[in-house]
Amino acid sequence: MNADQSPAPVQPHVLAAVQAHEPRLATHLQSGEPSTVVVLSRVLECIPERAWELLTTPEGLAQWSPCVPDRALDFPGPASLQENLEDDPVDGTVEVAESPTRLIHHWGPEQLDWRLTRVDQGTQLDLVMRCTSEEMAAACGAGWHVCLAVLEVLARGENAERVVGYDAFAYGWENMNAAYATALGHSA
């Protein structure tokens, strides 16, 4: 959606999923370079193989993620990601693809480490994001918080529309971004 377009209607079941979780923040040093780590965890009501499909296929990701790849993310190597077809592609190189338990790839300079574990309720999903700045960590944390709510709804077998870009504002993105920034000692 462009800034001059009307936002999509709010999906109450997605909004409830957004509001059901609190993010965890951590600061991390990697190879002497500071990075900020954001961890988001969810329990998805599906088996790990279904969660893997939603995390790695272009068709699955196009239902909920801001990162839609030009290929399946189920093997290491280069990939390009786009939020919208008119956007310039960004680096999505896959570093690790261990079906159905672990996926590590880039979204531009940020690293996304997806960890899937079978649990009684379905699949424990832990997203560990290594961000290049605290400002980016706040923005990414808020954005992925909203997107993971859509993923949760889809994993339950319910219908939901993808929420990205300006549409995320209706789901509390601005407040979450400010909360992340405050937790990191910055203002949004």
Buried (B, 14 or more C-beta within 10 A) or exposed (E): BEEEEEBBEEBEBBBEBBEEBEBBBEEEEEEEEEBBBBBBBBBBBBBBEBBBBBBBBBEBBEBBBBBBBEBBBBEEEEBBBBBEEEEEBBBBBBBEBEBBBBBBBBBEEBBBBBBBBBEEEBBBBBBBBBBBBBBBBBBBBBBBBBBBBBBBBBBBEEEBBBBBBBBBBBBBBEEBBBBBBEBBEBEB
